[in-house]
Amino acid sequence: MKIRSVQNTRKITKAMEMVAASKMKKSQDRMRATRPYVSKALQIAMHVSNASAEYKHPFLDKRERVRNVGVILVSTDKGLCGGLNTNVLRLMLQQYKEWQAAGIGVQFCIIGGKGLGFVQRLGGNVVSQAVQIGDRAKLEQLIGPVKVLLDKYIAGEIDEIHAFFTRFFNTMRQDPRHGTLVPIPKEFLGEQGEVIHSELRQGGWDYIYEPDARAVLDGVMTRYVEALVLQLVAENIASEQSARMVAMKAASDNAETLIDELTLIYNKNRQAAITKEISEIVGGAAAV
């Protein structure tokens, strides 16, 4: 019965491994397609902001004292993907305790069901959420929850917005990361994860704004932040599929090993029972 139970479990893990492997390639392609767009969007945003002397966007204004922060936590909706969620939640929890010790208030925007459940058990202040994202994230699913934090930042209710997510490097490596989303940093990550400083030349950019600098900067900055959040979710989905494929392969291999061990024990016990029965028959015949 135990052998049969492990065999059924192995069928499930094998099927999940194959499904994750088929989804992994598409999710990685979508994730890699977002990186150049976000990098270029940051360059344009920084050039426009430096060229505009008459208006400075709030997303570029670093505040002197931080009293409250907003946190965008990106996790998965489903489990069975190894330590992917555990690692990013541990990183977030460590920073959360530091903020609490410093008397800084924290408001959460949660993306993914696993992160939502963790923060609710933690007793965190969840102001917005987006769950059941699926295998392909769409911008309209993320704009609403993220805009709640952006509006609070513009209104002065929070002083910084941080993001916790998992960055995809390759099929075997996905690292939890923590970065500042707003105020917008003057550097961004390249294709291989290296930090690249945006090339800014003072006074080297001359733009003609239509209708005006304020409207253009508001649109560019908001679009950049939305695109960056979409990229973080795409990175997390690619990491999820890769981690699930690796975890399910390990589970299938462990099930195979366990089946072999149980089969060996079963055969030994069966052989011992047969030997005992033969000995009893021989002993009885000799007595007669």
Backbone as CSV, one residue per row, in Angstrom:
resi,resn,N_x,N_y,N_z,CA_x,CA_y,CA_z,C_x,C_y,C_z
1,MET,0.826,-1.207,0.000,0.000,0.000,0.000,0.865,1.264,0.000
2,LYS,1.963,1.206,0.755,2.841,2.375,0.800,3.529,2.589,-0.537
3,ILE,3.943,1.493,-1.176,4.575,1.596,-2.502,3.592,2.202,-3.496
4,ARG,2.343,1.734,-3.461,1.333,2.243,-4.380,1.073,3.732,-4.128
5,SER,1.057,4.130,-2.859,0.849,5.536,-2.516,1.969,6.418,-3.061
6,VAL,3.228,5.976,-2.900,4.368,6.763,-3.397,4.354,6.802,-4.924
7,GLN,3.951,5.720,-5.564,3.859,5.700,-7.030,2.832,6.721,-7.532
8,ASN,1.701,6.820,-6.846,0.690,7.819,-7.227,1.220,9.237,-7.040
9,THR,1.948,9.455,-5.946,2.543,10.776,-5.711,3.550,11.112,-6.802
10,ARG,4.336,10.114,-7.221,5.338,10.344,-8.260,4.672,10.728,-9.585
11,LYS,3.535,10.145,-9.885,2.807,10.514,-11.108,2.427,11.990,-11.091
12,ILE,1.980,12.466,-9.910,1.577,13.872,-9.788,2.781,14.788,-9.960
13,THR,3.872,14.495,-9.237,5.057,15.356,-9.315,5.664,15.343,-10.713
14,LYS,5.616,14.205,-11.381,6.156,14.117,-12.746,5.329,14.969,-13.700
15,ALA,4.000,14.896,-13.546,3.118,15.710,-14.400,3.338,17.203,-14.145
16,MET,3.474,17.600,-12.867,3.711,19.010,-12.545,5.059,19.480,-13.077
17,GLU,6.061,18.612,-13.034,7.378,18.961,-13.587,7.284,19.248,-15.078
18,MET,6.548,18.408,-15.815,6.416,18.592,-17.265,5.620,19.856,-17.593
19,VAL,4.574,20.125,-16.819,3.786,21.342,-17.043,4.624,22.583,-16.785
20,ALA,5.389,22.580,-15.677,6.242,23.726,-15.349,7.319,23.928,-16.415
21,ALA,7.864,22.840,-16.933,8.896,22.951,-17.968,8.331,23.566,-19.245
22,SER,7.082,23.220,-19.588,6.477,23.780,-20.800,6.153,25.266,-20.631
23,LYS,5.760,25.674,-19.405,5.433,27.086,-19.152,6.685,27.938,-18.954
24,MET,7.785,27.296,-18.553,8.981,28.036,-18.164,9.557,28.843,-19.323
25,LYS,9.645,28.249,-20.503,10.260,28.928,-21.646,9.496,30.200,-22.013
26,LYS,8.164,30.131,-22.073,7.368,31.307,-22.428,7.474,32.393,-21.368
27,SER,7.449,31.995,-20.095,7.539,32.999,-19.029,8.905,33.674,-19.025
28,GLN,9.961,32.931,-19.343,11.298,33.525,-19.415,11.409,34.489,-20.595
29,ASP,10.812,34.136,-21.715,10.830,35.042,-22.878,10.103,36.345,-22.575
30,ARG,8.939,36.252,-21.912,8.190,37.462,-21.554,8.982,38.306,-20.563
31,MET,9.646,37.654,-19.620,10.423,38.378,-18.621,11.599,39.115,-19.268
32,ARG,12.305,38.450,-20.164,13.463,39.091,-20.812,13.030,40.228,-21.734
33,ALA,11.815,40.140,-22.266,11.329,41.197,-23.159,11.041,42.489,-22.407
34,THR,10.770,42.405,-21.108,10.438,43.617,-20.348,11.679,44.396,-19.925
35,ARG,12.820,43.733,-19.806,14.015,44.383,-19.245,14.506,45.569,-20.080
36,PRO,14.680,45.429,-21.399,15.152,46.590,-22.175,14.173,47.762,-22.131
37,TYR,12.878,47.471,-22.125,11.869,48.531,-22.098,11.985,49.348,-20.819
38,VAL,12.088,48.654,-19.672,12.161,49.352,-18.388,13.458,50.159,-18.282
39,SER,14.569,49.584,-18.767,15.847,50.302,-18.716,15.783,51.585,-19.542
40,LYS,15.213,51.488,-20.740,15.106,52.675,-21.597,14.116,53.678,-21.010
41,ALA,13.042,53.186,-20.413,12.062,54.086,-19.798,12.691,54.897,-18.670
42,LEU,13.580,54.250,-17.898,14.261,54.984,-16.831,15.169,56.068,-17.401
43,GLN,15.909,55.731,-18.452,16.785,56.728,-19.075,15.992,57.937,-19.558
44,ILE,14.882,57.671,-20.236,14.052,58.773,-20.749,13.502,59.601,-19.591
45,ALA,13.016,58.914,-18.541,12.465,59.626,-17.384,13.515,60.528,-16.740
46,MET,14.741,60.027,-16.591,15.791,60.825,-15.959,16.223,61.977,-16.865
47,HIS,16.292,61.751,-18.179,16.654,62.828,-19.094,15.605,63.939,-19.076
48,VAL,14.342,63.541,-19.111,13.265,64.532,-19.108,13.262,65.317,-17.804
49,SER,13.477,64.612,-16.693,13.457,65.289,-15.389,14.615,66.265,-15.249
50,ASN,15.776,65.921,-15.807,16.922,66.825,-15.724,16.796,68.001,-16.690
51,ALA,16.089,67.782,-17.781,15.939,68.862,-18.755,14.887,69.868,-18.326
52,SER,13.977,69.440,-17.438,12.895,70.330,-17.015,13.308,71.086,-15.759
53,ALA,13.529,72.374,-15.903,13.929,73.195,-14.755,12.724,73.751,-14.004
54,GLU,11.566,73.836,-14.710,10.419,74.492,-14.095,9.548,73.550,-13.261
55,TYR,9.781,72.233,-13.358,8.932,71.299,-12.616,9.740,70.075,-12.215
56,LYS,9.700,69.724,-10.949,10.367,68.534,-10.435,9.306,67.561,-9.950
57,HIS,9.298,66.366,-10.534,8.259,65.400,-10.207,8.459,64.852,-8.788
58,PRO,7.352,64.603,-8.056,7.475,64.079,-6.675,8.223,62.751,-6.593
59,PHE,8.151,61.917,-7.644,8.819,60.620,-7.612,10.338,60.750,-7.589
60,LEU,10.860,61.938,-7.907,12.309,62.159,-7.910,12.777,62.878,-6.647
61,ASP,11.861,63.220,-5.782,12.182,64.029,-4.606,12.419,63.124,-3.399
62,LYS,13.664,63.076,-2.950,14.010,62.264,-1.775,13.729,63.066,-0.509
63,ARG,12.921,62.527,0.371,12.508,63.249,1.571,13.517,63.059,2.706
64,GLU,13.656,64.100,3.494,14.694,64.122,4.522,14.430,63.091,5.612
65,ARG,13.205,63.025,6.074,12.876,62.106,7.153,11.822,61.102,6.699
66,VAL,12.081,59.831,6.985,11.162,58.765,6.588,10.367,58.319,7.809
67,ARG,9.058,58.576,7.776,8.180,58.192,8.883,7.348,56.958,8.542
68,ASN,6.925,56.875,7.283,6.110,55.747,6.826,6.633,55.274,5.474
69,VAL,6.581,53.975,5.244,7.016,53.416,3.964,5.915,52.519,3.404
70,GLY,5.892,52.412,2.090,5.016,51.463,1.418,5.841,50.311,0.886
71,VAL,5.281,49.117,0.926,6.000,47.916,0.489,5.170,47.192,-0.557
72,ILE,5.780,46.953,-1.722,5.170,46.095,-2.748,5.839,44.733,-2.631
73,LEU,5.088,43.740,-2.176,5.614,42.389,-1.974,5.103,41.483,-3.093
74,VAL,6.019,40.951,-3.880,5.658,40.088,-5.014,5.928,38.639,-4.630
75,SER,4.878,37.824,-4.629,5.003,36.403,-4.310,4.178,35.611,-5.319
76,THR,4.063,34.314,-5.099,3.299,33.462,-6.016,1.908,33.197,-5.436
77,ASP,1.002,32.766,-6.297,-0.332,32.361,-5.844,-0.359,30.898,-5.419
78,LYS,0.520,30.090,-5.999,0.536,28.649,-5.729,1.839,28.277,-5.032
79,GLY,1.810,27.127,-4.373,2.992,26.619,-3.696,3.740,25.604,-4.542
80,LEU,4.414,24.681,-3.851,5.182,23.617,-4.505,6.230,24.179,-5.472
81,CYS,6.915,25.238,-5.043,7.984,25.805,-5.882,9.249,26.003,-5.045
82,GLY,9.534,25.027,-4.179,10.759,25.077,-3.400,10.736,26.200,-2.376
83,GLY,11.902,26.820,-2.172,12.019,27.888,-1.188,11.840,29.275,-1.755
84,LEU,11.189,29.393,-2.922,11.058,30.682,-3.605,10.357,31.717,-2.719
85,ASN,9.171,31.391,-2.233,8.425,32.338,-1.399,9.080,32.508,-0.032
86,THR,9.590,31.419,0.526,10.203,31.485,1.853,11.358,32.469,1.873
87,ASN,12.186,32.460,0.831,13.362,33.328,0.795,12.975,34.805,0.741
88,VAL,12.019,35.149,-0.133,11.649,36.560,-0.264,10.873,37.031,0.971
89,LEU,10.075,36.160,1.572,9.340,36.529,2.791,10.288,36.700,3.973
90,ARG,11.327,35.880,4.025,12.324,36.034,5.100,13.057,37.366,4.967
91,LEU,13.401,37.728,3.717,14.073,39.012,3.477,13.168,40.180,3.878
92,MET,11.888,40.081,3.511,10.938,41.146,3.854,10.744,41.235,5.363
93,LEU,10.641,40.087,6.033,10.404,40.076,7.476,11.568,40.712,8.235
94,GLN,12.785,40.447,7.774,13.962,41.037,8.419,13.929,42.563,8.328
95,GLN,13.603,43.086,7.128,13.533,44.531,6.956,12.339,45.121,7.715
96,TYR,11.238,44.387,7.754,10.037,44.845,8.464,10.324,45.036,9.952
97,LYS,11.076,44.102,10.546,11.430,44.215,11.960,12.336,45.423,12.194
98,GLU,13.240,45.699,11.256,14.112,46.871,11.388,13.290,48.161,11.335
99,TRP,12.325,48.219,10.424,11.455,49.397,10.351,10.654,49.568,11.634
100,GLN,10.119,48.467,12.149,9.345,48.541,13.389,10.204,49.026,14.552
101,ALA,11.436,48.530,14.625,12.343,48.947,15.694,12.673,50.437,15.601
102,ALA,12.681,50.972,14.366,12.981,52.393,14.170,11.735,53.266,14.275
103,GLY,10.567,52.657,14.545,9.327,53.418,14.676,8.749,53.883,13.352
104,ILE,9.065,53.181,12.274,8.578,53.541,10.935,7.350,52.693,10.608
105,GLY,6.276,53.347,10.195,5.062,52.633,9.818,5.204,51.980,8.448
106,VAL,4.554,50.845,8.254,4.656,50.086,6.998,3.261,49.781,6.476
107,GLN,3.029,50.090,5.187,1.775,49.749,4.515,2.103,48.844,3.321
108,PHE,1.323,47.780,3.171,1.651,46.748,2.193,0.722,46.778,0.991
109,CYS,1.312,46.604,-0.186,0.584,46.247,-1.405,1.068,44.851,-1.785
110,ILE,0.190,43.863,-1.690,0.587,42.467,-1.865,0.194,41.976,-3.252
111,ILE,1.141,41.362,-3.942,0.878,40.711,-5.230,1.175,39.223,-5.044
112,GLY,0.127,38.390,-5.086,0.307,36.953,-4.896,-0.325,36.471,-3.597
113,GLY,-0.985,35.335,-3.660,-1.728,34.815,-2.513,-0.855,34.380,-1.350
114,LYS,0.325,33.833,-1.620,1.196,33.361,-0.537,1.682,34.525,0.323
115,GLY,2.066,35.623,-0.319,2.497,36.798,0.429,1.365,37.409,1.227
116,LEU,0.146,37.411,0.649,-1.012,37.970,1.342,-1.304,37.203,2.622
117,GLY,-1.300,35.879,2.533,-1.553,35.070,3.718,-0.497,35.289,4.793
118,PHE,0.762,35.417,4.381,1.848,35.621,5.349,1.708,36.962,6.064
119,VAL,1.465,38.027,5.310,1.376,39.364,5.913,0.140,39.464,6.812
120,GLN,-0.954,38.828,6.430,-2.149,38.841,7.286,-1.885,38.118,8.603
121,ARG,-1.172,37.001,8.546,-0.811,36.295,9.792,0.162,37.133,10.623
122,LEU,0.984,37.918,9.927,1.953,38.781,10.611,1.279,39.971,11.288
123,GLY,0.072,40.304,10.823,-0.633,41.456,11.377,-0.271,42.752,10.690
124,GLY,0.235,42.680,9.441,0.630,43.874,8.708,-0.570,44.642,8.172
125,ASN,-0.341,45.905,7.847,-1.390,46.787,7.335,-1.449,46.654,5.809
126,VAL,-2.379,45.851,5.300,-2.518,45.620,3.857,-3.505,46.635,3.299
127,VAL,-3.025,47.542,2.441,-3.895,48.582,1.884,-4.414,48.209,0.493
128,SER,-3.729,47.288,-0.200,-4.198,46.844,-1.514,-3.585,45.485,-1.818
129,GLN,-4.203,44.780,-2.750,-3.734,43.431,-3.075,-4.150,43.051,-4.492
130,ALA,-3.382,42.131,-5.063,-3.699,41.563,-6.375,-3.336,40.081,-6.320
131,VAL,-4.343,39.221,-6.371,-4.108,37.779,-6.310,-4.684,37.131,-7.567
132,GLN,-4.364,35.849,-7.733,-4.799,35.090,-8.919,-4.339,35.794,-10.207
133,ILE,-3.063,36.091,-10.261,-2.494,36.772,-11.427,-2.469,35.852,-12.648
134,GLY,-2.256,34.555,-12.415,-2.161,33.616,-13.522,-0.717,33.470,-14.007
135,ASP,-0.563,32.784,-15.133,0.769,32.525,-15.684,1.286,33.678,-16.524
136,ARG,0.420,34.619,-16.842,0.835,35.770,-17.648,0.236,37.039,-17.025
137,ALA,1.089,37.837,-16.407,0.624,39.042,-15.728,0.176,40.096,-16.737
138,LYS,-0.900,40.792,-16.405,-1.399,41.871,-17.255,-1.364,43.171,-16.463
139,LEU,-1.051,44.249,-17.176,-0.858,45.534,-16.516,-2.121,46.003,-15.813
140,GLU,-3.299,45.739,-16.407,-4.540,46.219,-15.791,-4.819,45.540,-14.444
141,GLN,-4.224,44.347,-14.208,-4.389,43.682,-12.918,-3.562,44.357,-11.819
142,LEU,-2.509,45.059,-12.208,-1.549,45.593,-11.241,-1.689,47.093,-11.010
143,ILE,-2.260,47.805,-11.992,-2.297,49.271,-11.906,-3.040,49.738,-10.656
144,GLY,-4.224,49.166,-10.395,-5.048,49.601,-9.270,-4.349,49.480,-7.926
145,PRO,-3.885,48.256,-7.563,-3.208,48.104,-6.261,-1.965,48.975,-6.116
146,VAL,-1.174,49.108,-7.183,0.050,49.908,-7.098,-0.287,51.388,-6.985
147,LYS,-1.339,51.818,-7.676,-1.714,53.234,-7.663,-2.119,53.696,-6.259
148,VAL,-2.619,52.778,-5.443,-2.978,53.133,-4.066,-1.750,53.660,-3.329
149,LEU,-0.612,52.960,-3.466,0.617,53.411,-2.805,1.165,54.683,-3.449
150,LEU,1.092,54.775,-4.786,1.605,55.972,-5.464,0.818,57.213,-5.042
151,ASP,-0.501,57.075,-4.920,-1.323,58.207,-4.477,-0.977,58.605,-3.044
152,LYS,-0.738,57.604,-2.190,-0.359,57.905,-0.815,0.999,58.607,-0.763
153,TYR,1.917,58.220,-1.664,3.235,58.871,-1.696,3.092,60.336,-2.121
154,ILE,2.310,60.580,-3.172,2.117,61.955,-3.654,1.426,62.808,-2.591
155,ALA,0.483,62.189,-1.845,-0.238,62.926,-0.789,0.607,63.140,0.457
156,GLY,1.784,62.496,0.521,2.657,62.670,1.676,2.386,61.716,2.814
157,GLU,1.508,60.724,2.620,1.204,59.776,3.691,2.334,58.773,3.892
158,ILE,3.067,58.463,2.829,4.251,57.610,2.948,5.416,58.327,2.277
159,ASP,6.634,58.014,2.719,7.819,58.748,2.273,8.692,57.941,1.306
160,GLU,8.535,56.641,1.266,9.289,55.782,0.350,8.430,54.591,-0.037
161,ILE,8.697,54.037,-1.220,8.040,52.796,-1.640,9.133,51.784,-1.981
162,HIS,9.075,50.639,-1.300,10.076,49.584,-1.496,9.420,48.386,-2.172
163,ALA,10.235,47.591,-2.855,9.744,46.391,-3.533,10.558,45.190,-3.089
164,PHE,9.866,44.100,-2.783,10.506,42.814,-2.474,10.040,41.821,-3.530
165,PHE,10.977,41.211,-4.213,10.630,40.312,-5.321,11.748,39.306,-5.502
166,THR,11.558,38.381,-6.434,12.576,37.385,-6.759,13.096,37.669,-8.163
167,ARG,14.402,37.846,-8.285,15.015,38.131,-9.576,15.486,36.836,-10.230
168,PHE,15.164,36.681,-11.498,15.531,35.477,-12.242,16.922,35.634,-12.854
169,PHE,17.795,34.661,-12.607,19.112,34.636,-13.242,19.200,33.486,-14.242
170,ASN,18.909,32.270,-13.788,18.839,31.117,-14.693,17.920,30.074,-14.052
171,THR,17.819,28.926,-14.692,16.876,27.916,-14.226,17.182,27.435,-12.811
172,MET,18.458,27.437,-12.441,18.854,26.926,-11.136,19.030,28.019,-10.090
173,ARG,18.989,29.287,-10.498,19.258,30.363,-9.541,18.209,31.465,-9.645
174,GLN,17.523,31.701,-8.525,16.581,32.814,-8.405,16.820,33.449,-7.040
175,ASP,17.177,34.714,-7.032,17.569,35.380,-5.787,16.498,36.364,-5.311
176,PRO,16.196,36.370,-3.996,15.283,37.394,-3.453,15.982,38.749,-3.436
177,ARG,15.250,39.793,-3.806,15.828,41.131,-3.881,14.944,42.155,-3.180
178,HIS,15.585,43.222,-2.726,14.890,44.354,-2.098,15.434,45.624,-2.726
179,GLY,14.553,46.463,-3.246,14.982,47.705,-3.867,14.001,48.827,-3.594
180,THR,14.491,50.057,-3.733,13.640,51.237,-3.570,12.990,51.577,-4.904
181,LEU,11.673,51.642,-4.911,10.939,51.933,-6.140,10.732,53.430,-6.311
182,VAL,10.310,54.089,-5.236,10.104,55.544,-5.219,10.660,56.072,-3.902
183,PRO,11.485,57.143,-3.901,11.912,57.929,-5.063,12.747,57.119,-6.047
184,ILE,12.576,57.427,-7.323,13.204,56.641,-8.374,14.721,56.767,-8.275
185,PRO,15.443,55.629,-8.164,16.906,55.688,-8.100,17.497,56.064,-9.458
186,LYS,18.714,56.569,-9.443,19.363,56.992,-10.683,20.192,55.881,-11.294
187,GLU,19.868,54.665,-10.925,20.541,53.525,-11.552,19.516,52.419,-11.744
188,PHE,19.859,51.471,-12.571,18.957,50.358,-12.826,19.791,49.123,-13.071
189,LEU,19.132,47.961,-13.075,19.839,46.698,-13.262,19.901,46.332,-14.739
190,GLY,21.064,45.872,-15.183,21.232,45.446,-16.572,20.742,44.029,-16.781
191,GLU,21.044,43.488,-17.953,20.559,42.158,-18.313,21.080,41.077,-17.367
192,GLN,22.334,41.222,-16.889,22.927,40.212,-16.032,22.833,40.562,-14.550
193,GLY,22.057,41.567,-14.222,21.891,41.938,-12.824,22.869,42.984,-12.337
194,GLU,23.757,43.478,-13.225,24.715,44.479,-12.794,24.056,45.849,-12.723
195,VAL,24.583,46.713,-11.865,24.023,48.055,-11.696,24.608,48.977,-12.751
196,ILE,23.735,49.646,-13.499,24.154,50.568,-14.545,23.631,51.947,-14.192
197,HIS,24.504,52.929,-14.143,24.072,54.294,-13.868,23.595,54.934,-15.168
198,SER,22.456,55.582,-15.093,21.912,56.220,-16.287,22.822,57.370,-16.705
199,GLU,23.067,57.480,-17.998,23.969,58.491,-18.524,23.232,59.830,-18.605
200,LEU,23.582,60.717,-17.705,22.919,62.010,-17.643,23.933,63.104,-17.955
201,ARG,23.541,64.017,-18.777,24.399,65.160,-19.082,23.636,66.423,-18.726
202,GLN,24.222,67.186,-17.830,23.539,68.388,-17.373,23.385,69.374,-18.533
203,GLY,22.135,69.758,-18.769,21.877,70.738,-19.819,22.047,70.196,-21.222
204,GLY,22.232,68.894,-21.363,22.455,68.334,-22.691,21.195,67.905,-23.396
205,TRP,20.047,68.097,-22.737,18.792,67.642,-23.314,17.835,68.820,-23.412
206,ASP,17.320,69.005,-24.588,16.406,70.123,-24.819,15.121,69.560,-25.409
207,TYR,14.046,69.560,-24.599,12.777,69.006,-25.036,11.745,70.119,-25.219
208,ILE,10.864,69.900,-26.157,9.695,70.766,-26.312,8.501,69.976,-25.791
209,TYR,7.834,70.511,-24.779,6.767,69.782,-24.112,5.414,70.173,-24.698
210,GLU,4.581,69.157,-24.889,3.219,69.384,-25.345,2.308,68.448,-24.570
211,PRO,1.416,68.897,-23.701,1.048,70.310,-23.503,2.034,71.076,-22.628
212,ASP,2.545,70.459,-21.517,3.524,71.162,-20.696,4.377,70.130,-19.966
213,ALA,5.423,70.602,-19.273,6.371,69.704,-18.613,5.692,68.870,-17.531
214,ARG,4.776,69.461,-16.808,4.108,68.755,-15.710,3.320,67.545,-16.229
215,ALA,2.525,67.749,-17.271,1.712,66.659,-17.818,2.588,65.547,-18.387
216,VAL,3.654,65.940,-19.095,4.539,64.941,-19.700,5.264,64.139,-18.622
217,LEU,5.828,64.831,-17.623,6.556,64.144,-16.561,5.642,63.234,-15.746
218,ASP,4.425,63.697,-15.455,3.475,62.848,-14.715,3.213,61.551,-15.482
219,GLY,3.012,61.660,-16.789,2.751,60.480,-17.601,3.950,59.561,-17.693
220,VAL,5.138,60.131,-17.913,6.350,59.325,-18.078,6.705,58.597,-16.789
221,MET,6.655,59.297,-15.657,7.022,58.687,-14.381,6.042,57.595,-13.965
222,THR,4.759,57.871,-14.137,3.756,56.865,-13.777,3.885,55.631,-14.656
223,ARG,4.102,55.849,-15.955,4.259,54.716,-16.874,5.503,53.903,-16.517
224,TYR,6.575,54.586,-16.122,7.802,53.876,-15.754,7.573,52.987,-14.536
225,VAL,6.938,53.527,-13.496,6.710,52.744,-12.279,5.812,51.547,-12.575
226,GLU,4.761,51.764,-13.372,3.862,50.656,-13.727,4.607,49.577,-14.509
227,ALA,5.455,49.997,-15.460,6.227,49.031,-16.257,7.212,48.279,-15.379
228,LEU,7.805,48.972,-14.402,8.760,48.313,-13.511,8.072,47.259,-12.651
229,VAL,6.883,47.572,-12.132,6.148,46.583,-11.337,5.771,45.379,-12.198
230,LEU,5.377,45.629,-13.449,5.060,44.525,-14.360,6.290,43.655,-14.592
231,GLN,7.465,44.288,-14.701,8.697,43.526,-14.882,8.993,42.667,-13.651
232,LEU,8.791,43.232,-12.454,9.042,42.471,-11.230,8.141,41.239,-11.162
233,VAL,6.881,41.403,-11.550,5.950,40.269,-11.541,6.360,39.243,-12.600
234,ALA,6.795,39.710,-13.782,7.256,38.792,-14.828,8.490,38.019,-14.363
235,GLU,9.401,38.707,-13.667,10.586,38.034,-13.103,10.148,36.962,-12.112
236,ASN,9.174,37.287,-11.285,8.712,36.344,-10.263,8.033,35.126,-10.889
237,ILE,7.257,35.337,-11.961,6.583,34.210,-12.624,7.602,33.291,-13.271
238,ALA,8.623,33.869,-13.929,9.677,33.048,-14.539,10.429,32.262,-13.469
239,SER,10.699,32.911,-12.343,11.380,32.233,-11.236,10.504,31.113,-10.673
240,GLU,9.194,31.376,-10.585,8.266,30.378,-10.039,8.259,29.109,-10.874
241,GLN,8.143,29.253,-12.200,8.088,28.072,-13.065,9.395,27.288,-13.016
242,SER,10.527,28.012,-12.998,11.825,27.332,-12.934,11.982,26.600,-11.606
243,ALA,11.638,27.282,-10.515,11.770,26.665,-9.193,10.836,25.469,-9.052
244,ARG,9.618,25.583,-9.608,8.678,24.464,-9.518,9.179,23.263,-10.315
245,MET,9.742,23.502,-11.489,10.258,22.393,-12.289,11.382,21.674,-11.541
246,VAL,12.300,22.444,-10.954,13.412,21.849,-10.214,12.909,21.107,-8.981
247,ALA,11.974,21.705,-8.247,11.448,21.084,-7.034,10.692,19.789,-7.349
248,MET,9.887,19.807,-8.413,9.127,18.609,-8.775,10.034,17.505,-9.315
249,LYS,11.102,17.887,-9.998,12.069,16.877,-10.460,12.747,16.216,-9.269
250,ALA,13.126,17.015,-8.277,13.726,16.460,-7.060,12.741,15.548,-6.332
251,ALA,11.466,15.953,-6.295,10.444,15.131,-5.637,10.253,13.808,-6.379
252,SER,10.251,13.862,-7.711,10.099,12.635,-8.502,11.284,11.701,-8.291
253,ASP,12.492,12.267,-8.247,13.690,11.447,-8.012,13.661,10.828,-6.617
254,ASN,13.235,11.607,-5.621,13.141,11.075,-4.257,12.094,9.971,-4.166
255,ALA,10.983,10.139,-4.888,9.939,9.106,-4.902,10.468,7.821,-5.533
256,GLU,11.252,7.954,-6.591,11.848,6.778,-7.253,12.767,6.034,-6.287
257,THR,13.584,6.784,-5.560,14.495,6.169,-4.584,13.710,5.475,-3.473
258,LEU,12.658,6.145,-3.006,11.842,5.572,-1.925,11.132,4.301,-2.386
259,ILE,10.660,4.291,-3.626,9.996,3.099,-4.170,10.975,1.930,-4.226
260,ASP,12.209,2.204,-4.658,13.225,1.133,-4.714,13.507,0.575,-3.324
261,GLU,13.618,1.446,-2.322,13.884,0.987,-0.955,12.720,0.164,-0.405
262,LEU,11.495,0.650,-0.638,10.321,-0.079,-0.152,10.162,-1.423,-0.860
263,THR,10.460,-1.457,-2.155,10.366,-2.707,-2.914,11.366,-3.736,-2.390
264,LEU,12.566,-3.273,-2.047,13.583,-4.170,-1.501,13.132,-4.752,-0.167
265,ILE,12.574,-3.901,0.693,12.061,-4.378,1.992,10.921,-5.370,1.782
266,TYR,10.022,-5.037,0.840,8.877,-5.927,0.547,9.359,-7.287,0.065
267,ASN,10.346,-7.309,-0.816,10.859,-8.578,-1.356,11.558,-9.400,-0.276
268,LYS,12.293,-8.712,0.626,12.961,-9.431,1.707,11.938,-10.088,2.623
269,ASN,10.891,-9.343,2.982,9.858,-9.904,3.860,9.108,-11.051,3.178
270,ARG,8.836,-10.898,1.877,8.145,-11.969,1.139,9.016,-13.222,1.082
271,GLN,10.300,-13.040,0.840,11.215,-14.166,0.777,11.322,-14.868,2.134
272,ALA,11.349,-14.070,3.214,11.427,-14.657,4.556,10.171,-15.465,4.868
273,ALA,9.000,-14.940,4.442,7.744,-15.656,4.685,7.710,-16.975,3.915
274,ILE,8.190,-16.945,2.661,8.213,-18.174,1.856,9.169,-19.203,2.467
275,THR,10.331,-18.748,2.899,11.322,-19.654,3.509,10.763,-20.288,4.775
276,LYS,10.088,-19.454,5.585,9.492,-19.969,6.830,8.441,-21.026,6.530
277,GLU,7.602,-20.766,5.515,6.544,-21.723,5.168,7.132,-23.037,4.660
278,ILE,8.181,-22.936,3.847,8.832,-24.156,3.343,9.436,-24.952,4.498
279,SER,10.055,-24.239,5.452,10.676,-24.913,6.610,9.611,-25.656,7.431
280,GLU,8.451,-25.028,7.585,7.366,-25.662,8.337,6.880,-26.929,7.627
281,ILE,6.758,-26.854,6.285,6.293,-28.014,5.497,7.305,-29.152,5.611
282,VAL,8.603,-28.818,5.458,9.654,-29.849,5.539,9.698,-30.484,6.930
283,GLY,9.568,-29.604,7.963,9.587,-30.112,9.340,8.409,-31.056,9.605
284,GLY,7.216,-30.671,9.082,6.042,-31.508,9.260,6.191,-32.838,8.557
285,ALA,6.749,-32.844,7.326,6.934,-34.086,6.566,7.926,-35.015,7.286
286,ALA,8.994,-34.406,7.833,9.985,-35.225,8.542,9.380,-35.856,9.787
287,ALA,8.503,-35.120,10.486,7.881,-35.645,11.694,6.970,-36.825,11.379
288,VAL,6.237,-36.735,10.231,5.352,-37.814,9.820,6.181,-39.045,9.464
